[in-house]
Amino acid sequence: MTVQTARHAALAPRPAPRKWRPGSSALTAITWIIGVGFFFPVLWMVLTGFKSEGDAYTNPPRLFFLPTLEQYESVFARGFVPYLLNSAYATIVSTLLVLVLAVPTAYAVSIRPVKKTQDVLFFFISTKMLPVAAVIVPLYVVAKQLAMLDNIWTLIILYTAMNLPIAVWMMRSFFLEVPKAIIEAAQVDGAGLPRILTQIMLPVVAPGMAATALICVIFAWNEFFFAVNLTAARAATVPVFLVGFITSEGLFWAQLSAAATLSSLPVIICGWIAQKQLVRGLSMGAVK
């Protein structure tokens, strides 16, 4: 650095120091308190999984204890892995089917709408208004007649139908954010509909697809009502496995916490892997 450059740097106006604002600090403190409050049950669940059953039942709760892996060993000893594989298979396959069906449908109702598009969209979302308990009896009868009870493919079909309306609505909102000039330029270059959708539109709405896929994964992974009524031993999922810790003798808090921690890890890992795409997808359309 030369002397002249140093002199200019010394004479340059310095940015004014930021003033301390009590309101901003209070808002930050409140935000941290709310965040910790939401996260505390998860933290307590993880900690309880490392306790013995005696430590888990103390009143008041014991904060200092000798950690043990006994509860996790008990969870695996009770056959946790098959339930985990069933949940993973049903969730992954149903999510892929939802994306395969929802992407072209959302493209059609957003980029190429027809006269009855609003009626179609309302029909999609109206299927979510029907209580699940109202359809479980006919679904059980149909599955029994088709010899599909306790079959993982029954859950896959139901999870696909369950998540498809939400996926169509979400993907439609993402497609509507794509400038039409991009599509028009591709058409001028001679690109057909398949090429526009796969090579132009999908890369643009990829963050939205990630957000949609994660929502479908969460809903399918946590689904309990269909699984507990339509499966028994071969196709039971993780939520059904967790119910086994609720007995007439009471709750096995430590084992249940360990099993719940293991059950939550796959979804947490998926969210952590797709966090960048997820944030971009959820913020699409927020700024015009």
C-alpha positions as CSV (number, residue, x, y, z in Angstrom):
1,M,0.0,0.0,0.0
2,T,1.4,3.4,-1.0
3,V,1.5,6.5,1.2
4,Q,-1.2,8.2,-1.0
5,T,-3.5,5.1,-0.8
6,A,-3.1,5.0,3.0
7,R,-3.8,8.7,3.3
8,H,-7.1,8.3,1.2
9,A,-8.0,5.3,3.4
10,A,-7.5,7.3,6.5
11,L,-9.5,10.3,5.2
12,A,-12.3,8.2,3.9
13,P,-15.5,8.5,6.0
14,R,-16.0,5.6,8.3
15,P,-19.5,4.0,8.5
16,A,-21.4,5.1,11.5
17,P,-21.5,2.5,14.3
18,R,-24.8,0.7,14.6
19,K,-27.0,2.0,17.4
20,W,-28.2,-0.4,19.9
21,R,-32.0,-0.7,19.7
22,P,-33.9,-2.2,22.6
23,G,-36.7,-3.3,20.4
24,S,-34.5,-5.2,18.1
25,S,-32.7,-7.0,21.0
26,A,-36.0,-7.8,22.6
27,L,-37.4,-9.3,19.3
28,T,-34.2,-11.4,19.0
29,A,-34.5,-12.7,22.5
30,I,-38.2,-13.5,22.0
31,T,-37.4,-15.3,18.8
32,W,-34.7,-17.4,20.6
33,I,-37.1,-18.2,23.4
34,I,-39.8,-19.4,21.0
35,G,-37.3,-21.4,19.0
36,V,-35.9,-23.1,22.1
37,G,-39.5,-23.7,23.3
38,F,-40.4,-25.5,20.0
39,F,-37.1,-27.5,20.0
40,F,-37.2,-28.4,23.7
41,P,-39.6,-31.4,23.4
42,V,-37.4,-32.9,20.7
43,L,-34.3,-32.4,22.9
44,W,-36.1,-34.0,25.9
45,M,-37.1,-36.9,23.7
46,V,-33.5,-37.5,22.7
47,L,-32.3,-37.2,26.3
48,T,-34.9,-39.6,27.6
49,G,-33.9,-42.2,25.1
50,F,-30.5,-42.4,26.8
51,K,-32.1,-42.9,30.3
52,S,-33.1,-46.0,32.1
53,E,-36.8,-46.6,32.7
54,G,-36.3,-45.7,36.3
55,D,-34.7,-42.3,35.5
56,A,-37.4,-41.6,32.9
57,Y,-40.1,-41.9,35.5
58,T,-38.7,-39.7,38.2
59,N,-40.7,-36.7,39.4
60,P,-39.4,-34.1,39.2
61,P,-37.5,-35.0,36.0
62,R,-33.9,-35.9,36.5
63,L,-31.6,-33.7,34.5
64,F,-28.3,-35.5,35.4
65,F,-28.2,-39.2,34.8
66,L,-25.9,-42.0,33.6
67,P,-26.4,-42.3,29.9
68,T,-27.1,-45.8,28.6
69,L,-27.7,-47.5,25.2
70,E,-29.9,-50.1,26.7
71,Q,-33.1,-48.6,25.3
72,Y,-31.8,-48.5,21.7
73,E,-30.7,-52.1,22.1
74,S,-34.2,-53.0,23.2
75,V,-35.7,-51.2,20.3
76,F,-33.6,-53.1,17.7
77,A,-34.2,-56.4,19.7
78,R,-38.0,-55.9,19.2
79,G,-37.6,-55.9,15.4
80,F,-37.4,-52.3,14.5
81,V,-35.6,-52.7,11.2
82,P,-38.4,-54.4,9.2
83,Y,-40.8,-51.6,10.2
84,L,-38.2,-49.0,9.2
85,L,-37.7,-50.7,5.8
86,N,-41.5,-50.8,5.2
87,S,-41.8,-47.1,6.0
88,A,-38.9,-46.2,3.8
89,Y,-40.1,-48.3,0.9
90,A,-43.7,-47.0,1.0
91,T,-42.5,-43.4,1.5
92,I,-39.9,-43.4,-1.3
93,V,-42.0,-45.2,-3.9
94,S,-45.2,-43.2,-3.2
95,T,-43.3,-39.9,-3.3
96,L,-41.8,-40.8,-6.7
97,L,-45.2,-41.7,-8.0
98,V,-46.6,-38.5,-6.7
99,L,-44.0,-36.4,-8.5
100,V,-44.4,-38.4,-11.7
101,L,-48.1,-37.7,-11.7
102,A,-48.2,-34.2,-10.2
103,V,-45.5,-32.5,-12.4
104,P,-47.3,-33.0,-15.8
105,T,-50.7,-32.3,-14.2
106,A,-49.5,-29.1,-12.6
107,Y,-47.8,-28.0,-15.8
108,A,-51.1,-28.6,-17.7
109,V,-53.3,-26.6,-15.3
110,S,-50.8,-23.8,-14.9
111,I,-49.2,-23.3,-18.3
112,R,-51.9,-24.8,-20.5
113,P,-55.1,-24.2,-18.6
114,V,-58.5,-25.2,-20.0
115,K,-62.0,-24.0,-19.5
116,K,-62.7,-26.1,-16.4
117,T,-59.3,-25.8,-14.8
118,Q,-60.7,-24.2,-11.6
119,D,-63.2,-27.0,-11.3
120,V,-60.4,-29.6,-11.7
121,L,-58.3,-27.9,-9.0
122,F,-61.3,-27.8,-6.6
123,F,-61.9,-31.5,-7.2
124,F,-58.3,-32.3,-6.4
125,I,-58.3,-30.4,-3.1
126,S,-61.9,-31.5,-2.2
127,T,-60.6,-35.1,-1.8
128,K,-58.6,-33.9,1.3
129,M,-61.8,-32.7,2.9
130,L,-63.2,-36.2,3.4
131,P,-62.5,-37.6,6.8
132,V,-60.2,-40.6,6.6
133,A,-62.4,-42.6,9.1
134,A,-65.3,-42.3,6.6
135,V,-63.5,-44.3,3.9
136,I,-61.6,-46.9,6.0
137,V,-64.4,-49.5,5.9
138,P,-64.8,-49.5,2.1
139,L,-61.1,-49.4,1.7
140,Y,-60.7,-52.4,4.0
141,V,-63.4,-54.3,2.1
142,V,-61.8,-53.6,-1.2
143,A,-58.4,-54.5,0.0
144,K,-59.7,-57.8,1.5
145,Q,-61.5,-58.7,-1.7
146,L,-58.3,-58.1,-3.7
147,A,-56.1,-60.0,-1.2
148,M,-54.2,-56.8,-0.6
149,L,-54.5,-56.6,3.2
150,D,-51.1,-56.4,5.0
151,N,-49.5,-55.5,1.6
152,I,-47.0,-52.7,1.3
153,W,-48.4,-51.8,-2.1
154,T,-51.8,-51.0,-0.6
155,L,-50.1,-48.3,1.5
156,I,-48.1,-47.1,-1.5
157,I,-51.3,-46.6,-3.5
158,L,-53.1,-44.9,-0.6
159,Y,-50.1,-42.6,0.2
160,T,-49.9,-41.6,-3.5
161,A,-53.6,-40.7,-3.6
162,M,-53.3,-38.9,-0.3
163,N,-50.4,-36.7,-1.3
164,L,-51.2,-36.1,-5.0
165,P,-53.7,-33.2,-4.5
166,I,-51.3,-31.3,-2.3
167,A,-48.4,-31.9,-4.7
168,V,-50.5,-30.7,-7.7
169,W,-51.4,-27.5,-5.9
170,M,-47.9,-26.8,-4.8
171,M,-46.3,-27.6,-8.2
172,R,-48.9,-25.4,-9.9
173,S,-47.9,-22.4,-7.8
174,F,-44.2,-23.0,-8.7
175,F,-45.0,-23.4,-12.4
176,L,-47.0,-20.1,-12.3
177,E,-43.8,-18.3,-11.1
178,V,-41.8,-19.3,-14.3
179,P,-41.8,-16.4,-16.8
180,K,-43.7,-17.2,-19.9
181,A,-41.0,-15.6,-21.9
182,I,-38.8,-18.6,-21.3
183,I,-41.5,-20.9,-22.7
184,E,-42.1,-18.7,-25.7
185,A,-38.3,-18.5,-26.4
186,A,-38.1,-22.3,-26.3
187,Q,-41.1,-22.6,-28.7
188,V,-39.5,-20.2,-31.1
189,D,-36.4,-22.4,-31.1
190,G,-38.5,-25.3,-32.0
191,A,-38.6,-27.2,-28.7
192,G,-41.6,-29.5,-28.3
193,L,-43.7,-30.0,-25.2
194,P,-41.6,-32.9,-23.7
195,R,-38.4,-31.0,-24.1
196,I,-39.8,-27.8,-22.6
197,L,-41.0,-29.7,-19.6
198,T,-38.0,-31.8,-19.0
199,Q,-35.1,-29.6,-20.1
200,I,-36.4,-26.1,-19.4
201,M,-39.2,-26.1,-16.8
202,L,-38.0,-28.8,-14.4
203,P,-34.5,-27.3,-13.8
204,V,-36.2,-24.0,-13.0
205,V,-38.8,-25.5,-10.6
206,A,-36.4,-28.0,-9.1
207,P,-36.4,-26.2,-5.7
208,G,-40.2,-26.4,-5.7
209,M,-40.0,-30.1,-6.5
210,A,-37.7,-30.6,-3.5
211,A,-40.1,-28.8,-1.2
212,T,-43.0,-30.8,-2.6
213,A,-41.2,-34.1,-2.2
214,L,-40.2,-33.3,1.4
215,I,-43.8,-32.5,2.3
216,C,-44.9,-35.8,0.7
217,V,-42.2,-37.7,2.6
218,I,-43.3,-36.2,5.9
219,F,-47.0,-37.0,5.4
220,A,-46.3,-40.5,4.2
221,W,-43.7,-41.3,6.9
222,N,-46.0,-40.1,9.7
223,E,-49.2,-41.7,8.4
224,F,-50.8,-43.9,11.0
225,F,-54.5,-44.5,10.4
226,F,-54.2,-46.5,7.2
227,A,-51.2,-48.4,8.4
228,V,-52.7,-49.6,11.7
229,N,-56.0,-50.7,10.0
230,L,-54.8,-52.3,6.8
231,T,-51.5,-53.9,7.9
232,A,-50.7,-56.6,10.5
233,A,-47.1,-58.0,10.5
234,R,-45.6,-58.0,7.1
235,A,-46.3,-54.4,5.9
236,A,-46.6,-52.5,9.3
237,T,-44.7,-49.2,9.4
238,V,-42.8,-47.3,12.0
239,P,-45.9,-45.5,13.5
240,V,-47.5,-48.9,14.1
241,F,-44.3,-50.1,15.8
242,L,-44.3,-47.1,18.2
243,V,-47.8,-48.0,19.4
244,G,-46.3,-51.3,20.7
245,F,-44.8,-49.4,23.6
246,I,-48.2,-48.4,24.9
247,T,-49.4,-51.3,27.0
248,S,-51.9,-52.0,29.7
249,E,-49.0,-51.7,32.2
250,G,-48.3,-48.2,31.2
251,L,-45.9,-46.4,28.9
252,F,-42.2,-47.4,28.5
253,W,-41.0,-43.8,28.3
254,A,-37.4,-44.4,27.7
255,Q,-37.9,-47.1,25.0
256,L,-40.6,-45.1,23.3
257,S,-38.3,-42.0,23.3
258,A,-35.4,-44.1,21.8
259,A,-37.7,-45.5,19.1
260,A,-39.2,-42.1,18.3
261,T,-35.7,-40.7,18.0
262,L,-34.7,-43.4,15.5
263,S,-38.0,-42.9,13.7
264,S,-37.4,-39.2,13.3
265,L,-33.8,-39.4,12.0
266,P,-34.6,-40.4,8.3
267,V,-36.9,-37.3,7.8
268,I,-34.4,-35.0,9.6
269,I,-31.6,-36.3,7.4
270,C,-33.7,-35.8,4.2
271,G,-34.5,-32.2,5.3
272,W,-30.9,-31.5,6.1
273,I,-29.7,-32.8,2.7
274,A,-32.4,-30.8,0.8
275,Q,-32.3,-27.7,2.9
276,K,-30.9,-25.4,0.3
277,Q,-33.4,-26.5,-2.3
278,L,-36.1,-26.5,0.3
279,V,-35.5,-22.9,1.3
280,R,-35.4,-21.8,-2.3
281,G,-38.6,-23.7,-3.1
282,L,-40.5,-22.4,-0.2
283,S,-39.5,-18.8,-1.0
284,M,-40.4,-19.0,-4.7
285,G,-42.8,-16.3,-5.5
286,A,-42.2,-14.5,-2.2
287,V,-40.5,-11.6,-4.0
288,K,-42.0,-10.2,-7.2
